[in-house]
């Protein structure tokens, strides 16, 4: 008699993927999203498949050591000192200060949305606002074109000498020579009227 229910979705190929994902600080929720299963299924896989559990645990251990480095920690150690001409081992707790780079790496991988370097802003505009902006653009364009003839008249009023004069320059000497005075002559008007 055949087994009831769907075939299990677990594959042994998931182990290296889960390991690498847990190195980045993945939670069970993250694993469920990655393998497109529910959270309870990840819990079942961890209980049922020892190789999957081992891969997840090893990845999390490395991530945990990164967290310890980020937070700072103490570690029992031994110093060898010379006392009265003899070498002696002296136990002590060695302190490792917190590492800012490890903390940043931990946060950016563990909480990507909150701690990533570039924050993207999503802007939305309603159809009504787009219509208002388009109407304002049309009004501005029409006002600009309505004032165009007036601008031409103002431009000519400011520099009337350019309308009435034609300036020509000629050299008194040979054209191939670069030295010599430049002579400016009045000529007929460029515009008629």
Residue pairs with C-beta under 8 A, 6 or more apart in sequence:
9 35
9 37
9 41
10 45
10 48
10 49
10 52
12 51
14 35
14 45
14 52
15 51
15 52
15 54
15 55
16 55
17 34
18 26
18 31
18 34
18 52
18 55
18 56
18 59
19 55
19 56
19 58
19 59
20 59
21 30
21 31
21 34
21 59
22 31
22 55
22 56
22 58
22 59
22 60
22 62
22 63
23 59
23 62
23 63
24 63
24 109
24 110
25 63
25 66
25 106
25 109
25 110
26 34
26 59
28 39
28 42
28 43
28 46
29 39
31 42
31 56
32 38
32 39
32 41
32 42
35 41
35 42
45 52
45 53
46 52
46 53
46 56
47 53
63 106
66 102
66 105
66 106
67 106
69 96
69 98
69 99
69 102
70 98
70 99
70 102
70 103
70 105
70 106
71 98
71 103
72 95
72 96
72 97
72 98
72 99
73 95
73 96
74 93
74 94
74 95
74 96
75 93
75 94
75 96
76 91
76 92
76 93
76 94
77 91
77 92
77 93
77 94
78 89
78 90
78 91
78 92
79 89
79 90
79 92
80 87
80 88
80 89
80 90
81 87
81 88
81 90
82 88
104 115
107 114
107 115
108 115
108 116
108 117
156 163
163 189
163 190
163 191
164 189
164 191
165 186
165 187
165 189
165 190
166 186
166 187
166 188
166 189
166 190
167 184
167 185
167 187
168 184
168 185
168 187
169 182
169 183
169 184
170 182
170 183
170 185
171 177
171 180
171 181
171 182
171 183
172 180
172 181
172 183
173 179
173 180
